[in-house]
Amino acid sequence: MDNDNAGDAFSAAHSLKGSSGMLGMTRLHRVLSNMTECLRTGDIAGAEKFRDAAEREYKAVVRMIGS
């Protein structure tokens, strides 16, 4: 998203969404689902609205795994 490339951002978010869903990381999966739907249509500004939440949930998962 930093490079205004919705296609690459969609691919990355979609991959992480799938992994988080398979592993039962429901909060991260939910945020990424919203983000990918924006990116699917090229709406980077809409996806940015979910960025802070996605980063927060990702960090929470990393902390949980590290414990």
TORKOL-4160 file (C-alpha; in steps of 0.2 Angstrom, whole numbers, padded with zeros to 4 digits, m for minus):
67
<pt num="1" X="0000" Y="0000" Z="0000"/>
<pt num="2" X="0015" Y="0011" Z="0003"/>
<pt num="3" X="0019" Y="0011" Z="m0015"/>
<pt num="4" X="0001" Y="0013" Z="m0021"/>
<pt num="5" X="0001" Y="m0004" Z="m0028"/>
<pt num="6" X="m0016" Y="m0012" Z="m0024"/>
<pt num="7" X="m0012" Y="m0028" Z="m0033"/>
<pt num="8" X="0003" Y="m0032" Z="m0023"/>
<pt num="9" X="m0005" Y="m0026" Z="m0007"/>
<pt num="10" X="m0020" Y="m0037" Z="m0011"/>
<pt num="11" X="m0009" Y="m0052" Z="m0014"/>
<pt num="12" X="0000" Y="m0050" Z="0003"/>
<pt num="13" X="m0015" Y="m0046" Z="0013"/>
<pt num="14" X="m0025" Y="m0061" Z="0005"/>
<pt num="15" X="m0011" Y="m0073" Z="0009"/>
<pt num="16" X="m0010" Y="m0067" Z="0027"/>
<pt num="17" X="m0029" Y="m0068" Z="0028"/>
<pt num="18" X="m0029" Y="m0086" Z="0023"/>
<pt num="19" X="m0015" Y="m0091" Z="0035"/>
<pt num="20" X="m0023" Y="m0082" Z="0049"/>
<pt num="21" X="m0040" Y="m0091" Z="0045"/>
<pt num="22" X="m0032" Y="m0108" Z="0044"/>
<pt num="23" X="m0024" Y="m0105" Z="0061"/>
<pt num="24" X="m0039" Y="m0099" Z="0070"/>
<pt num="25" X="m0033" Y="m0081" Z="0072"/>
<pt num="26" X="m0050" Y="m0074" Z="0071"/>
<pt num="27" X="m0047" Y="m0056" Z="0075"/>
<pt num="28" X="m0033" Y="m0054" Z="0063"/>
<pt num="29" X="m0043" Y="m0064" Z="0050"/>
<pt num="30" X="m0058" Y="m0052" Z="0052"/>
<pt num="31" X="m0047" Y="m0036" Z="0049"/>
<pt num="32" X="m0038" Y="m0043" Z="0034"/>
<pt num="33" X="m0055" Y="m0049" Z="0027"/>
<pt num="34" X="m0060" Y="m0031" Z="0027"/>
<pt num="35" X="m0044" Y="m0025" Z="0020"/>
<pt num="36" X="m0043" Y="m0037" Z="0006"/>
<pt num="37" X="m0061" Y="m0033" Z="0000"/>
<pt num="38" X="m0055" Y="m0014" Z="m0002"/>
<pt num="39" X="m0040" Y="m0019" Z="m0011"/>
<pt num="40" X="m0049" Y="m0031" Z="m0022"/>
<pt num="41" X="m0057" Y="m0016" Z="m0030"/>
<pt num="42" X="m0041" Y="m0006" Z="m0029"/>
<pt num="43" X="m0047" Y="0005" Z="m0015"/>
<pt num="44" X="m0031" Y="0008" Z="m0006"/>
<pt num="45" X="m0038" Y="0023" Z="0004"/>
<pt num="46" X="m0052" Y="0011" Z="0011"/>
<pt num="47" X="m0039" Y="m0002" Z="0015"/>
<pt num="48" X="m0028" Y="0010" Z="0025"/>
<pt num="49" X="m0043" Y="0012" Z="0037"/>
<pt num="50" X="m0039" Y="m0006" Z="0043"/>
<pt num="51" X="m0020" Y="m0004" Z="0043"/>
<pt num="52" X="m0018" Y="0001" Z="0062"/>
<pt num="53" X="m0030" Y="m0013" Z="0067"/>
<pt num="54" X="m0021" Y="m0026" Z="0056"/>
<pt num="55" X="m0004" Y="m0021" Z="0063"/>
<pt num="56" X="m0011" Y="m0022" Z="0081"/>
<pt num="57" X="m0018" Y="m0039" Z="0078"/>
<pt num="58" X="m0003" Y="m0046" Z="0069"/>
<pt num="59" X="0008" Y="m0040" Z="0084"/>
<pt num="60" X="m0004" Y="m0048" Z="0096"/>
<pt num="61" X="m0002" Y="m0065" Z="0087"/>
<pt num="62" X="0017" Y="m0063" Z="0086"/>
<pt num="63" X="0017" Y="m0060" Z="0105"/>
<pt num="64" X="0006" Y="m0075" Z="0108"/>
<pt num="65" X="0016" Y="m0087" Z="0097"/>
<pt num="66" X="0032" Y="m0081" Z="0106"/>
<pt num="67" X="0025" Y="m0085" Z="0123"/>
